Amino acid sequence: MQIKNPRTGEYDYTLNENTADELADLAKHLRKNQMEWNNKGLEYRSQIMTQWAQNIEKYQKEIAEQLSIDTGRIKISKIEVSGIIGMIKAWSFKAPQLMKIANARPSALNSNVFIEQQMVPYSMVGVISPWNFPLLLALIDTIPALYAGSTVLLKPSEVTPRFMDPLEKSIQETPELAGVLKLIRGGKEAGKAVVNTADAICFTGSVNTGKSIAKVCSERFIPAFLELGGKDPGIVLNDADLETTTDAILRSAAGATGHACQSLERIYVDESIFEAFVNMISEKAEAVILTAEDPSQGQMGPIIFEQQALKIQDQINDAVSKGAVIHTGGKVEKIKGGLWCRPTVMTKVDHGMKIMTEETFGPIIPIMSFQNVEEAIKMANDSIYGLSASVFSKDQKNALMVAQKINAGAISINDGSLTNQIFDAEKNSFGQSGLNASRMGDAGFMRFFRKKAMLIQTANPAGMASFEEGKND
């Protein structure tokens, strides 16, 4: 499989795909090793994971360099690697707390029966991750699953695969880990094979693919933990601080070229401050510098995936054809072989346009005004998605009241996209943005277990006499 460089537009990397037989052998190897991995206990697993973190540090520069080629982003790539090292260390601290099982306790319904519980991990977890944050989203599910005692079959996106080579080195230099974590290289067929092989699936990606995976998992009767698309709204109330609000919204919408599911993609502003808001955010958007001329200078990189560029331009064209007004940006540009889109501020948009209803995954900021808060909440909830959202107001109490009425899993108050920084707050997706337990907070670890209850009778058990008619009724 030939892989395109998003900065140059050239195919300069070959991804050697795993065959079906190779994938089956890897899965067989994982199943063989899982019982020992689990039985050796959490303290042992923490030691191995800590060694892995040290080996990732050893290859940190190389992993970040390959990520930067994959994505066209230098700073974010470095942050991804350091973030993963921190995540491994964080779960080493948190997992033992969550795995503590209370001593046998009497049942509230029968004091003669004591309850003991066992946490049984899924034998093999399949992880299928997307292209926008290749390392982070590959390992955000993988790491807690390994701590839980599961083995992991991991298939990162074929769009951004280069980082797998140095990551593989870090795994192979942690031999005990190499037996319980296998990287799969390939496209859709490899992904299908993972779904048809594992005992539980973690998938991050589009709604349509997520639905297909959920269908297969339901037929196989295995859990699917799905983190899907978003069309995150931001509500700007009339008392919001415009300077900080426009900073936050621009960063959320255009940061990482808008390639984040929790990017703010539709903005609703109180009509009394609408014009001032549009002028200020347009001025700031105009000042954003692309890294096209110098990868080490500027704030915004290229569009990573060509198909996404086509979707972004289609949504812009659809909006303009229906009366939208472009204030900044407004088109996908080809620069030095790569595809780029400057932060695009749009007004005179409505919910009859794709730009307000379909996930964009690009640096587009469509803005509508509202007359009252009820109207803003209604528009924010007019979506099939419910991943996250934002509310901006100097009155924190009022902002929280508005946030509580928005149908989304996480609401940032006076900021945008805080879920890409705060991982310890459990949240669930609303609508078609996801399914099943959260990858955030304690659930990010606990979802990889099934709980087994041992019910211990300490008195004489009841006999058939307890069913005798007319007795003790």
Secondary structure per residue as TSV (DSSP state, phi and psi in degrees):
chain	resnum	aa	ss	phi	psi
A	1	M	-	360.0	124.8
A	2	Q	E	-89.1	132.1
A	3	I	E	-112.4	133.6
A	4	K	E	-89.2	140.8
A	5	N	-	-83.9	119.6
A	6	P	T	-68.5	-20.0
A	7	R	T	-84.2	-35.6
A	8	T	T	-104.6	-18.8
A	9	G	-	76.8	5.7
A	10	E	-	-94.8	148.1
A	11	Y	E	-86.3	105.3
A	12	D	E	-129.3	18.1
A	13	Y	E	-148.1	139.9
A	14	T	E	-111.0	123.5
A	15	L	-	-96.1	115.0
A	16	N	-	-85.1	107.4
A	17	E	-	-75.0	144.1
A	18	N	-	-71.4	139.4
A	19	T	-	-78.4	166.1
A	20	A	H	-60.4	-39.4
A	21	D	H	-65.9	-39.9
A	22	E	H	-64.1	-42.8
A	23	L	H	-62.9	-42.4
A	24	A	H	-62.4	-38.7
A	25	D	H	-66.4	-40.5
A	26	L	H	-63.3	-43.3
A	27	A	H	-63.3	-40.9
A	28	K	H	-61.9	-40.6
A	29	H	H	-64.4	-41.5
A	30	L	H	-63.6	-44.3
A	31	R	H	-63.2	-37.1
A	32	K	H	-63.5	-34.7
A	33	N	H	-92.9	-11.4
A	34	Q	H	-64.7	-42.5
A	35	M	H	-61.5	-42.8
A	36	E	H	-66.3	-41.8
A	37	W	H	-57.2	-43.2
A	38	N	H	-73.5	-44.6
A	39	N	H	-66.9	-25.4
A	40	K	T	-72.5	-10.5
A	41	G	H	90.8	164.8
A	42	L	H	-68.1	-36.6
A	43	E	H	-60.9	-41.4
A	44	Y	H	-64.6	-45.6
A	45	R	H	-63.1	-37.1
A	46	S	H	-63.7	-37.5
A	47	Q	H	-63.3	-43.9
A	48	I	H	-66.4	-42.1
A	49	M	H	-66.1	-35.2
A	50	T	H	-65.7	-39.6
A	51	Q	H	-61.2	-40.6
A	52	W	H	-63.0	-43.4
A	53	A	H	-57.0	-39.6
A	54	Q	H	-66.0	-37.6
A	55	N	H	-72.3	-33.0
A	56	I	H	-64.1	-41.0
A	57	E	H	-58.7	-38.5
A	58	K	H	-60.4	-38.3
A	59	Y	T	-104.6	16.8
A	60	Q	H	-56.1	-46.6
A	61	K	H	-64.1	-43.5
A	62	E	H	-67.8	-40.5
A	63	I	H	-62.4	-46.3
A	64	A	H	-62.4	-38.4
A	65	E	H	-63.5	-43.3
A	66	Q	H	-69.0	-37.5
A	67	L	H	-61.9	-39.2
A	68	S	H	-67.9	-30.4
A	69	I	H	-71.7	-42.9
A	70	D	H	-57.7	-40.6
A	71	T	H	-113.3	-14.7
A	72	G	S	76.0	14.3
A	73	R	-	-122.2	126.2
A	74	I	S	-90.6	-56.3
A	75	K	H	-62.9	-46.5
A	76	I	H	-62.3	-35.6
A	77	S	H	-62.9	-41.7
A	78	K	H	-64.7	-39.5
A	79	I	H	-65.4	-38.8
A	80	E	H	-57.7	-47.0
A	81	V	H	-66.9	-46.9
A	82	S	H	-64.4	-33.5
A	83	G	H	-65.0	-38.2
A	84	I	H	-67.5	-41.4
A	85	I	H	-59.8	-43.4
A	86	G	H	-64.6	-36.8
A	87	M	H	-65.8	-40.9
A	88	I	H	-60.6	-44.4
A	89	K	H	-67.2	-37.0
A	90	A	H	-65.7	-43.2
A	91	W	H	-69.3	-27.3
A	92	S	H	-63.3	-31.4
A	93	F	H	-82.5	-42.2
A	94	K	H	-81.5	-39.5
A	95	A	H	-56.3	-44.3
A	96	P	H	-60.1	-34.1
A	97	Q	H	-64.5	-40.5
A	98	L	H	-76.4	-23.6
A	99	M	H	-88.4	-5.0
A	100	K	-	-64.6	121.3
A	101	I	-	-107.0	127.9
A	102	A	-	-60.9	150.5
A	103	N	-	-60.7	164.5
A	104	A	-	-51.4	133.9
A	105	R	E	-128.8	150.2
A	106	P	E	-72.6	146.9
A	107	S	-	-69.0	143.7
A	108	A	S	-68.9	-18.6
A	109	L	S	-95.7	-23.0
A	110	N	-	-154.6	104.9
A	111	S	T	-66.7	-12.6
A	112	N	T	-82.5	-13.4
A	113	V	E	-104.3	123.0
A	114	F	E	-101.7	148.2
A	115	I	E	-114.5	126.9
A	116	E	E	-121.5	144.5
A	117	Q	E	-123.3	147.2
A	118	Q	E	-124.2	140.5
A	119	M	E	-103.9	117.3
A	120	V	E	-110.5	113.7
A	121	P	E	-74.4	154.1
A	122	Y	-	-65.0	139.7
A	123	S	S	-62.6	-51.7
A	124	M	E	-135.1	120.8
A	125	V	E	-100.1	132.6
A	126	G	E	-98.9	127.9
A	127	V	E	-118.4	125.1
A	128	I	E	-121.7	117.6
A	129	S	-	-118.2	159.4
A	130	P	-	-94.3	-174.5
A	131	W	S	-95.6	-11.8
A	132	N	S	-76.6	-39.4
A	133	F	S	-128.4	81.6
A	134	P	H	-59.1	-44.0
A	135	L	H	-79.5	-49.9
A	136	L	H	-56.2	-49.6
A	137	L	H	-79.4	-12.4
A	138	A	H	-77.8	-34.0
A	139	L	H	-107.2	-9.2
A	140	I	H	-63.9	-29.8
A	141	D	H	-93.7	-35.2
A	142	T	H	-62.0	-45.1
A	143	I	H	-61.9	-54.0
A	144	P	H	-64.9	-30.7
A	145	A	H	-63.7	-41.3
A	146	L	H	-66.2	-42.0
A	147	Y	H	-59.9	-36.2
A	148	A	H	-68.5	-19.4
A	149	G	T	108.5	4.8
A	150	S	-	-83.7	158.3
A	151	T	E	-95.9	161.4
A	152	V	E	-132.6	129.7
A	153	L	E	-105.1	107.7
A	154	L	E	-111.5	122.0
A	155	K	E	-117.7	98.5
A	156	P	-	-70.6	168.6
A	157	S	-	-64.5	140.7
A	158	E	S	-75.3	-9.1
A	159	V	S	-76.0	-34.9
A	160	T	S	-131.1	71.1
A	161	P	-	-100.3	-6.2
A	162	R	T	-62.2	-33.1
A	163	F	T	-63.1	-18.8
A	164	M	H	-63.1	-30.4
A	165	D	H	-63.8	-54.3
A	166	P	H	-69.8	-30.3
A	167	L	H	-64.0	-38.6
A	168	E	H	-60.1	-38.1
A	169	K	H	-60.7	-42.5
A	170	S	H	-65.6	-32.9
A	171	I	H	-72.5	-46.1
A	172	Q	H	-65.6	-27.1
A	173	E	T	-84.6	4.8
A	174	T	S	-121.7	77.9
A	175	P	H	-53.4	-39.5
A	176	E	H	-65.1	-31.0
A	177	L	H	-76.0	-36.4
A	178	A	H	-59.4	-23.2
A	179	G	T	-82.0	-12.3
A	180	V	T	-125.1	-0.4
A	181	L	E	-133.8	119.0
A	182	K	E	-123.3	130.9
A	183	L	E	-89.3	134.8
A	184	I	-	-110.8	130.9
A	185	R	-	-109.0	128.2
A	186	G	-	157.9	-177.3
A	187	G	S	-106.8	-135.9
A	188	K	H	-61.3	-40.6
A	189	E	H	-65.8	-37.6
A	190	A	H	-64.7	-40.3
A	191	G	H	-61.9	-43.6
A	192	K	H	-60.9	-40.1
A	193	A	H	-63.6	-39.7
A	194	V	H	-62.1	-45.0
A	195	V	H	-62.3	-34.5
A	196	N	T	-86.0	0.1
A	197	T	T	-116.4	-39.2
A	198	A	-	-77.3	169.9
A	199	D	S	-96.7	-14.2
A	200	A	E	-156.9	146.4
A	201	I	E	-121.3	134.0
A	202	C	E	-113.8	120.1
A	203	F	E	-129.4	134.8
A	204	T	E	-122.0	123.2
A	205	G	S	168.1	-152.3
A	206	S	-	-75.4	158.6
A	207	V	H	-62.3	-44.8
A	208	N	H	-62.0	-45.7
A	209	T	H	-66.4	-38.8
A	210	G	H	-60.1	-40.8
A	211	K	H	-64.5	-39.8
A	212	S	H	-63.4	-42.4
A	213	I	H	-65.7	-42.7
A	214	A	H	-60.0	-37.7
A	215	K	H	-64.5	-45.4
A	216	V	H	-64.2	-42.8
A	217	C	H	-64.5	-37.2
A	218	S	H	-66.3	-37.6
A	219	E	H	-68.4	-33.2
A	220	R	H	-85.7	-9.2
A	221	F	T	61.4	46.1
A	222	I	-	-124.8	154.5
A	223	P	-	-74.2	146.1
A	224	A	E	-123.7	117.3
A	225	F	E	-98.8	107.8
A	226	L	E	-113.9	125.4
A	227	E	E	-115.0	105.4
A	228	L	-	-111.8	-151.6
A	229	G	-	-76.7	174.4
A	230	G	-	-148.1	158.0
A	231	K	-	-139.3	65.1
A	232	D	E	-65.6	129.3
A	233	P	E	-92.0	150.9
A	234	G	E	-123.5	128.0
A	235	I	E	-107.9	124.1
A	236	V	E	-110.7	108.1
A	237	L	-	-78.9	166.5
A	238	N	T	-68.1	-15.6
A	239	D	T	-104.2	12.4
A	240	A	-	-65.4	146.8
A	241	D	-	-76.5	109.8
A	242	L	H	-64.6	-35.3
A	243	E	H	-63.0	-51.9
A	244	T	H	-74.8	-32.5
A	245	T	H	-66.2	-45.5
A	246	T	H	-66.9	-34.4
A	247	D	H	-59.8	-48.6
A	248	A	H	-66.2	-43.1
A	249	I	H	-68.6	-41.8
A	250	L	H	-62.4	-44.7
A	251	R	H	-62.2	-42.8
A	252	S	H	-65.7	-42.5
A	253	A	H	-78.1	-37.2
A	254	A	H	-107.8	-16.8
A	255	G	G	-58.8	141.8
A	256	A	G	56.1	31.4
A	257	T	G	59.6	24.3
A	258	G	G	73.8	8.3
A	259	H	-	-84.9	60.3
A	260	A	S	-147.0	137.1
A	261	C	T	-65.5	-24.8
A	262	Q	T	-97.2	15.3
A	263	S	S	-65.2	143.3
A	264	L	E	-73.1	124.7
A	265	E	E	-120.1	-4.6
A	266	R	E	-153.8	131.4
A	267	I	E	-120.3	132.4
A	268	Y	E	-118.6	121.0
A	269	V	E	-122.5	135.3
A	270	D	E	-54.6	135.0
A	271	E	T	-60.1	-25.8
A	272	S	T	-69.8	-21.4
A	273	I	T	-121.2	9.8
A	274	F	H	-59.0	-51.8
A	275	E	H	-62.7	-43.5
A	276	A	H	-64.1	-39.2
A	277	F	H	-63.7	-48.5
A	278	V	H	-61.3	-43.1
A	279	N	H	-62.8	-43.5
A	280	M	H	-69.6	-45.7
A	281	I	H	-71.2	-30.0
A	282	S	H	-65.7	-42.9
A	283	E	H	-61.1	-42.6
A	284	K	H	-70.0	-37.2
A	285	A	H	-64.3	-38.8
A	286	E	H	-62.5	-27.5
A	287	A	T	-84.6	-8.4
A	288	V	-	-67.2	134.4
A	289	I	-	-106.0	127.0
A	290	L	B	-73.6	151.9
A	291	T	S	-91.0	19.6
A	292	A	S	-64.4	-41.4
A	293	E	S	-77.5	-37.9
A	294	D	-	-142.9	111.8
A	295	P	T	-57.4	-22.6
A	296	S	T	-94.0	2.7
A	297	Q	S	-128.6	135.0
A	298	G	S	113.9	178.5
A	299	Q	S	-117.5	-14.0
A	300	M	B	-136.5	129.3
A	301	G	-	-91.6	-170.4
A	302	P	-	-77.4	169.7
A	303	I	-	-74.2	124.3
A	304	I	S	-71.3	-41.8
A	305	F	-	-115.6	123.1
A	306	E	H	-57.2	-39.2
A	307	Q	H	-62.6	-32.1
A	308	Q	H	-69.7	-36.0
A	309	A	H	-60.8	-41.0
A	310	L	H	-63.9	-39.1
A	311	K	H	-67.9	-42.3
A	312	I	H	-60.0	-48.1
A	313	Q	H	-65.5	-36.6
A	314	D	H	-62.5	-41.6
A	315	Q	H	-68.2	-38.6
A	316	I	H	-62.7	-47.8
A	317	N	H	-60.6	-41.8
A	318	D	H	-61.7	-43.7
A	319	A	H	-65.8	-45.4
A	320	V	H	-63.4	-38.8
A	321	S	H	-65.5	-20.8
A	322	K	T	-104.2	10.4
A	323	G	T	110.6	2.1
A	324	A	-	-66.0	149.8
A	325	V	E	-112.2	128.6
A	326	I	E	-92.2	127.1
A	327	H	S	-100.8	-34.9
A	328	T	S	-144.4	155.5
A	329	G	-	63.6	-135.8
A	330	G	-	109.9	1.7
A	331	K	S	-157.9	154.4
A	332	V	E	-84.3	126.8
A	333	E	E	-111.1	147.8
A	334	K	E	-102.1	116.2
A	335	I	E	-127.5	119.4
A	336	K	T	52.5	36.1
A	337	G	T	91.6	-18.6
A	338	G	E	-93.9	165.0
A	339	L	E	-107.4	131.5
A	340	W	E	-134.8	152.1
A	341	C	E	-142.9	118.5
A	342	R	-	-71.6	155.1
A	343	P	-	-51.5	126.0
A	344	T	E	-115.6	110.6
A	345	V	E	-94.5	130.2
A	346	M	E	-132.1	142.0
A	347	T	E	-128.3	-177.5
A	348	K	S	54.7	43.4
A	349	V	-	-106.6	162.2
A	350	D	-	-153.1	177.1
A	351	H	T	-79.2	6.3
A	352	G	T	-89.2	0.8
A	353	M	S	-107.0	147.1
A	354	K	G	-59.1	-34.1
A	355	I	G	-62.6	-20.8
A	356	M	G	-103.9	-4.8
A	357	T	T	-127.0	-30.2
A	358	E	S	-99.7	146.1
A	359	E	-	-61.1	134.3
A	360	T	-	-98.5	-49.0
A	361	F	-	62.3	41.1
A	362	G	S	-153.7	171.5
A	363	P	S	-82.0	57.6
A	364	I	E	-109.8	134.5
A	365	I	E	-124.8	85.1
A	366	P	E	-82.9	134.2
A	367	I	E	-126.7	131.0
A	368	M	E	-121.7	153.9
A	369	S	E	-98.3	159.7
A	370	F	E	-137.9	155.0
A	371	Q	S	-91.6	-32.4
A	372	N	S	-146.5	165.3
A	373	V	H	-63.2	-38.2
A	374	E	H	-59.0	-40.1
A	375	E	H	-64.6	-41.2
A	376	A	H	-62.8	-44.3
A	377	I	H	-64.2	-40.8
A	378	K	H	-61.5	-43.3
A	379	M	H	-68.3	-39.6
A	380	A	H	-61.4	-36.2
A	381	N	T	-86.9	-1.7
A	382	D	-	-84.1	73.3
A	383	S	S	-162.1	151.2
A	384	I	S	-78.4	-12.6
A	385	Y	E	-96.4	164.3
A	386	G	E	-164.8	50.2
A	387	L	S	-80.2	-62.6
A	388	S	E	-155.0	178.9
A	389	A	E	-165.2	178.3
A	390	S	E	-142.3	149.6
A	391	V	E	-133.3	135.5
A	392	F	E	-121.2	124.3
A	393	S	-	-167.8	146.6
A	394	K	S	-72.4	-20.6
A	395	D	-	-92.9	96.2
A	396	Q	H	-60.9	-38.6
A	397	K	H	-61.9	-43.9
A	398	N	H	-66.8	-39.6
A	399	A	H	-61.2	-40.7
A	400	L	H	-65.7	-37.3
A	401	M	H	-62.5	-40.4
A	402	V	H	-67.9	-44.1
A	403	A	H	-58.8	-38.2
A	404	Q	T	-65.6	-16.1
A	405	K	T	-99.4	-0.2
A	406	I	S	-92.1	132.9
A	407	N	-	-85.4	80.4
A	408	A	S	-154.1	159.3
A	409	G	S	-78.4	-26.4
A	410	A	E	-146.5	130.8
A	411	I	E	-118.2	120.0
A	412	S	E	-85.5	131.3
A	413	I	E	-103.4	121.8
A	414	N	S	58.1	35.8
A	415	D	S	-167.6	172.9
A	416	G	S	-126.3	145.8
A	417	S	-	57.9	38.6
A	418	L	G	-67.6	-15.5
A	419	T	G	-68.8	-12.5
A	420	N	G	-87.5	1.9
A	421	Q	T	-120.9	-32.2
A	422	I	-	-108.0	106.3
A	423	F	-	-100.9	-5.6
A	424	D	S	-99.3	12.9
A	425	A	S	-107.1	111.4
A	426	E	-	-67.6	137.1
A	427	K	-	-147.1	153.0
A	428	N	-	-120.1	142.4
A	429	S	-	-74.8	144.9
A	430	F	E	-100.0	163.0
A	431	G	E	57.1	-137.4
A	432	Q	T	-96.6	20.7
A	433	S	T	-85.8	-4.0
A	434	G	E	166.2	177.2
A	435	L	E	-153.3	139.1
A	436	N	S	76.9	-170.9
A	437	A	S	-57.8	149.3
A	438	S	-	-69.7	146.7
A	439	R	S	-84.2	-6.9
A	440	M	S	-96.9	158.0
A	441	G	T	66.4	-162.1
A	442	D	T	-60.3	-32.1
A	443	A	H	-62.7	-25.4
A	444	G	H	-59.7	-23.9
A	445	F	H	-102.0	-45.9
A	446	M	H	-67.0	-22.7
A	447	R	T	-66.6	-16.3
A	448	F	T	-87.9	7.9
A	449	F	E	-116.8	149.6
A	450	R	E	-106.0	137.2
A	451	K	E	-92.3	130.0
A	452	K	E	-109.6	133.4
A	453	A	E	-109.0	127.9
A	454	M	E	-102.4	119.5
A	455	L	E	-105.3	110.8
A	456	I	E	-105.0	113.9
A	457	Q	E	-83.0	122.3
A	458	T	-	-104.9	-5.0
A	459	A	S	-112.5	179.3
A	460	N	-	-68.1	132.0
A	461	P	-	-70.0	153.1
A	462	A	-	-68.1	147.9
A	463	G	-	-109.5	-170.4
A	464	M	G	-64.6	-22.3
A	465	A	G	-60.2	-24.5
A	466	S	G	-66.4	-15.1
A	467	F	G	-98.6	1.7
A	468	E	-	-63.9	125.9
A	469	E	T	-61.5	142.0
A	470	G	T	77.8	5.1
A	471	K	S	-115.2	129.9
A	472	N	-	55.6	38.3
A	473	D	-	-113.0	360.0
